[in-house]
Amino acid sequence: MAYSINNEFEKLESDDPQVWEEVIRQFEEEDKNANYAKDAVLFVGSSSIRFWNTLKEDMAPIPVIKRGFGGAKLNDVIHFADRIIFPHQPKKIVLFAGTNDISGRVNDKTPEQVLIDFTRLIDKIHHALPETEIYYLPITPTSSRWEIWPQANKANQLIQSYAQNYAFIHFVETSSYFLNEQGNLIDDYLWFDGIHLNTKGYKLWTKLIKEKI
C-alpha cells in the first residue's frame, strides 16, 4: 500500500484528469471479464474507496462495484464518469470525492468551488441516470489535514444544504463521528498516515451507509 500511496500523492498535485488514465483503463479491462449484479451499488471516489479492501464483505449481501482511484478530485470523477459510472447503469451510487479538492495544497479549491464541482457531477449523473440515487460521504476530518478542516467542513455544509433540495441525493453524515463533544479529532478511525481509514473506520462507514441504503 505504501507504494500506491506515494504514487497517489504525486498525482494529487496535478489538476489534469489524464494522470489517472492508466487506472481508468485497468477498470475498463476488469469490466470486460466481470459479471456484475444488476442491483450492484457503485462506490466511486478517491483513495478511501480504493483502499476499502473489505468492501465486498462489509456490504454483503448488497452487491458492489468498486471504482476508487487514488487522489481523485471531483473534477476527475466528472471527467471519467462516462467510462467508470455510466456503463454500469447503477441504481445507487456511493460517492466519496472532494477531500482532495481541499487538502492543504497551494491550488486548493474554496468550499464554494467544491460545491460547484459537486453540482456539476450531480447534474451529469442525473442527466444520464435520472432514476439513480446518490449517497454522498462528506469530507472526513483527519489529523494530517486538521489545519484545513474549517474549509473542508464548510464545503460539507454547503453540499449538505444543496442535497436537502433533491430527494435523490442522500447526505450520509459521517464527519461528526470523528469528533468529540469539544469538536476535537478522534483519530481512532484513522490509519497511521492520519488520512485514510483503518478497519474501525471502515466498519463505521459500513454501518452508516447500510442505514441509508
N, C-alpha and C positions, 0 to 999 in steps of 0.2 A: 504493500500500500504506500510505503514511503516514496517509491519511485513515481507512482501515479500522482501523488500529492505535489511533488516537486514540479512535475510537468504541468499540473493544474495551475499552480501559482504563476508559472511563466506565461501561460496563455491568459490568465486572469488580467494581466496588464494590457492586453490588446482589446480593442473595441471592434475588431474585424471578425465577424462570424466565421470567416473562412478558416480560422485557426482550428475549428472543430470538424473540418471536412472529413478527415480520416476516421474520426469516431462515428460520424453520421453514416459513412459508407459501411462501417462494420455493422451498424444497426440494420442497414438495408440487406446486408449479406445474411444476417440472422433471420430476417423476415422471409427470405427465400425458402428456408427449410423448416420454418416454425408453423405450428398449427395452434393458433390461439383460440381460446373460447370466445364465443360471440359476445358474452357479457363481461369480458375481462375489463378491469379498471386500469386505465393507463396512468402510470406515475411518471411525470416528466419534470425536469428541472436540473438543478446543479448537483454538486458532489454528495450532498446528504441523501439524495436519491440514488446516485451512482454507487455509493458505498453501503447501501442498505442490502447487505448480502443475505439477510434472512427475510427479505420482503415476502417472498412466496409463502414461506412457512408462517410468518407472522399474520398475514392477511387471510390465510386459509379459514374457511373454504371459499373465500372470494378469489376468483382467478385474477391474475395481474399481468401487466406488461410493463417492464422497467425501461425507461428511456431517460436516464440521468446522465449528464455529461459534464464532468469537471467543474470548472469555474464559470459555468454558463450564466449569462445575464438574460434579462427579459427579452432584449432585442435578439439574442441568439435563438431563443425559443421561437420568436416570431419568424425569424429568417428560415428556420428549418421545419416549421410546422407542417408544410406540405409533404415533407419526407418522413417525419417521425411521429406525427399525430394523425393526420387525416387518412393515411392508408389503412389505419386500423378501425376507423369509424367507431370510436369508443362512445359508449353511452354515459360514462363517467370518467372524469379526468381529475387526478390529484396533482396539483401544481405547487412546486416549491422553487420559486425564482424571484430575484430581487435582492437577495442577500449579498450578491457580488456587485450589484449596482451601487451600493453604499458599503464600502469595505475599508475605507481609510486611504484610498488611492488619491493622487492629485486630481485625476479626472473623474472623481466620483460624481454621480448624479444627485440632484437635490431630491427631497421627498416628492416635490411636485412633478419632477421629471419622471420619477419612478411610477407615479400614478398614471402619467400619460402613457408610458410604455405598457403598463398593466392593461389600461383600457384598449390600447391598440391590439394587444394579444387577445383579449377577451372578444373584441369585435371580430377579429379574424376567425377565431374558433366558432363563435356563434353564427357567423355568416355561413361557414362551411358545414357546421353541425348544429343546427338550431334546436335539436332536441337533447343535446348533451348537457349534463350537469357538471359544473366546475367547482372543485373543492380546493380552496387556496390555503396553503400553510404559510403563515406570515414569517417575516424575518425573525430569526432567533437571537435573543441576547446572548453574547458569548464573551468570555474573558479576553480573548485575543483582540476583539473589536469593541471592547467596552466603551472606549472613548467616543465612538461614533454612534452609540446606542440611541441617544436622543434624536438624531436624524433618522435612524432606521425605525425607531418607534413611531415617529411622526408619519413616515411612509406607511407603516402598518395601519395607523389610524385613518389616513386618507383612503386607503384601499378598503378598509372595513366599512367606512361611511359610504363609499361608492357601491360596494357589494350589497348593501342593505336595500338598494333600489331595484334589484333584479332577483327574481325568485330562483333563477338557475345558477346563481353564484353563491357559494356557501363559504363563509369565512370560518376556518377551523381555528379557534383561539388556542394557541399553544404557548405564546411567549410569557404569559403570566405565570405559568408553571415553573419557569426558570428563574423566578424572582421571589424573594421572601416578602414579608409584610412591609419591610422598610424600603423595598424597591432595590435591594442589593441582589447580586447574582448568586444563584445556587448552581454550582458547577458540577454537581453530582451526575448530571446527564451528559457531560461532555467528554470527549476523547482527550488524550493528553495534549493535543495541539491547541486546545482551547477554542476550537471552531466547530469540529464535527461531533456528531452524536456518538455516544458509546451504547452498549447493549441496553442499559437502563433508559437512555434517551429514546431509542427506537421502540422500546416497549411502551413508553409514554405516548409517542406518536401513534402507535398501533391502536391503543385504547381510544384516543381522541378521534382518530379517523373512523374507526369502526362505529363509534357512537353516532357519527354524522351520516355515514353511507349505509 
